[in-house]
Amino acid sequence: MGRVLKMRLIAVGDNVVDYYDDRQEMFPGGNALNVAVFWKRYGVEEVSYIGIIGNDEEGEHIINSLQVEDIDVSQVRRAFGPSGEAVVTLDEHGDRIFVGSNKGGIQKHLKLNFTKEDLESIGTYSLLHTSVFSHIEKELPILKKYVNISFDFSTIHDDDYLQLVCPHVKFAIFSGGDLSASECEALIKKVHAEGTPNVIVTRGSEGSLFSDGKQVFTQGIVETEVVDTLGAGDTFVAVFLKEYIVNGNAQEAMEKGAAAAAETCQRFGAFGHGKKRARKIVLC
């Protein structure tokens, strides 16, 4: 999928299994975890993942899938309790719809703590990626002393949250499918003003935007046969970040990200590894 690059990237935070009710099948996922896998698939030589995973069948499947993908999971925390789970369905266009969740499972009761050894290890990477679902906002001021950070805000962009996170991250990523072009422009300006030098906005079928504070670049989607859109945005972000860090060419990085996202839409689950399982009760 891409040439191997001698760089080291680390993703920290959220993970789930996405359970497809109609297929009775679960797939590993979650923003931080997906980005780690797509980094590896698209040419990054060394990729690590740190997160909290339950001690259940779902957790075993997540770990096993990461190991198959050659992701370093040596710093993953295993906890007594359920892994995160989201119940997913698809509409007639293949767009994923979340219909239930256990709100992160055991992850919602615990938080990631970083030892001195963890921080020293993290400092050997080129970039750390995390998200709003990882709940490590209070750790960002410490982490940024060791590594550059990319942060996926999903759809969260209220003023207080931007002020909390933006000063500490190098890349801010937003899901802007419900925003107009002018609203995206206003959001980008606000994020820059809060201290983040680079802003990415994914807009679903409208493509994506990237701003380095000097210029706003645009990219349309790559047409493809859509089976399932789950993970397409994470794919775009992962490939864009990798390419931009290596080459510094924003437009080329966006083009490669869009092509990779189209490929993700051609299969079920964010990156495959489906496993049959009977439905469990999941709280909404």
N, C-alpha and C positions, 0 to 999 in steps of 0.2 A: 504493500500500500504506500510505502514511502521509504526513502533511504534511511538507514540507521544513523542517528545523530549522537555524537559523544557529548551528551548533556544529561543532567540529572534533574528530574522534576518530582515534586511530591504533592499529593492531594490529601487533605485532612478534613474529616468530618462525616457528613451524613451518608448513610447507606440504607437501602430497603430491599425487599423483594416486591416486585410489581406482580400482583396476582390477577391473571386474566380469567374472570369468572366464567365466560362462555367456553373457554378452552380448558379450564381446570388445570392451569399451568402457571408456574411462577418463574420469573426472570430476575436476576440480580440487577440492581439499579441504584439510583440516588445521584444527585448532582456531582458531589466530590468523587464518588466511586466511578461514575461514568467517565468523567474527565481523565482520571488515571488510566482507565482501560484504553480510551481512544488515543491518549498520548503514546502508549506503548504500541498500539496497532499501527499508528501512522509514523513510526520511525524513531521514537525517543529510546535511547539505549537503556537507561536506568530510570525506572519509575517506582515510587513507593506510595503506600497508602496507610494512613493512620485513622482509625475510627473505633467506635464501640459497637460490638456485634454480640447478639444474644447467643445463648448456649443451646439452641434448638435446631431443628432440621433446616430451617431457613438460613440460620447463621452458618451452618456447615456448608450449605450450597453456595453462599456468598464467598466464603473462604476458598472453597474448592475451585470456584470459577476464577477467582483472582489468581490462584496458583497456576491454573491452566494458561492464563494470559501472561504469565511470567512477571507478575507484579510482586514486589517485595512487601510481605505482610508481617514481617517480624515484629513490628511495633503496634500491631492491632491489639486492642483490649477486648478480651472475652468476658462477658458479664452474665450473671445468673438472671435470666429473664428473656422475654420475647424479642426477637429482632424486629426492626421496623418493617411495616408492610403497608402497601397501598393497593386497593382494589381498583382495577382498570377495566374500562370498556372502550370500544371504538365506535365512532359514528360511521355513516355510509361513505365518508371520504377518507377513512383511515386515521382521522384525528383522535388522539387519545383523550379520554374523559376520566377523571378520577372520581370515583363514586363512594369511596370509603377509605379509612385509614386508622391505624392504631397510634397515630401521632408520634411515630419514631420508636415505639416499643420501649425497651429498657433505656434507650438513649435519652428519653425525655426526663428520666429520673437521675441521670448521672451527667457529669461534664468531663470533658477532656482536660487533664492537667498535664503540664509539660515539665519534666525534670530538667536539670541542668544538662544531663546527657542527651535528652531529647532535643533540646535547643541547639546544642553543639552539632548534633547530627543534622538537624534541619538547616543549619547554617551552611552545609556543604552543597545545598541544592540551588539551582538557578531561579526557581520560582515555586511558591507554595500556593495551591488553589484551595479555596474553601467557599462556604456559602452561608446564606441566611439560615438554612436548616441545620447548620452545624453548631450553632449556639456558642461560638468562641469569640464573640465580639470583645469581651473584656481582656482577652489574651492578645489581641491584635497589636497594642502598643509594644508589647514585649517581643512578639514574633517578628515585627518589622525591623527590629534591630539586627536580626539574623538573616533575613531573607526578604526578597520582594514578594508581594502578595497580590493574587488576583481573587476577587470576591464576587460571587454571583448573588445579587439582591433579589432575584426572581422578579416579582411584581411590587416589591416593597420599596417605596421611595418617598416616605413622609419626611419632613424636614428634620425631626429629631433623630431619626435613624441615619439619615445621610450625614448629619453632623457627628454622630457617634463613630461611623465606620470610615467615611471617605478620607479623612486625614492620614489614615494608616495603610491605604492600599494603592498599588500602582495601576491596577486594572479594575474597573468597576463594570459589571455586566448586568444588564437588565433585560427582562422579558417585556417587550413593548407591543405585543400583538394587539392590545386593546387601546393603544395610544395613537392619536393622529400624528401627522408629520410635524405639525407645530408643537405639539406636546412633547414629542421626542426631542426636538430642538431645545425646548425650554429645560427639559430634564438634563440634557447633556451640559448645558451652560451652568446649571445649578451644581452639578456634580464636580465640574472643574473648579467652580468657585469655592467648593468645600475642601479642595486640596488634592483631588485625584487627577493625575495627568492624562490618563487614557480611559476612554469610555466606549463600551460596546452595547448596542441595543439590537436585540434580535426581534424581528417583527412578523414571524410566521411566514405566510405566503407573500408578504411584502418585502421579504429579504432582510437585510441588516444594515446597520450604520456603525461606523467607527470614527471616533474623534481623538486626535492626539493634541488637541488644544489649539492647533494651528489650522487644521483642515478637517472637514467632515467627508469621509469616504462612504460610498453607497455600494451595495451589492444585492443583486436579485437572486432568486432561488434558481437552482438547476432542476429543470423538469425531469420527473421520473415516474415510474409506476409505483404509487404509494400503497404499501401494505399497512404500515403502522408508523406514525410520526413520533412515537415516544423515543426520546434520546437524540432527536435530530438537532435540537438547539445545543445540547451539551457537546455533540460531535463538532458542530461549527466552532464553538468556543475553544475546545481543546486543540483543534487543528490550527485555528487562527493564532492562538497564543504561541504554539510551538513554532510555526512558520515566522511569526513576527519577531519573536525573540532571536531566532537564528539569522534571519535575512533583513529585518527592518523594513520590508516592503509591504505596506498595509494593503494595497489593492490586490497584490498577488496572494497574500495570506487569506484575504476574504474570499477570493475565488476558489482557493483550495479548500477552505472551510465549507463553502457552499456545496462543492462537489462531494465532499465527504458526508455532509448532512443528507444529501440525496441518496447516497448509498445506504445510510442507516434506515431510511424510510422504506427500504425494500424488504425488511425482515421484521418479525415480531420481537418485541423486547428491545431494550436499548442496544445491547450488543450480543443478543442470543443467550445460549446456555439455559434454554427452557427445561423445566422439570415438572412432570405431572404431580399434582397434589390435590387432595380433596379440599373443599372449601372449609375454612374456619370462620368463626364469628369475629368480625373486625369492627371495632367501634368507629363511628363516624365523627 
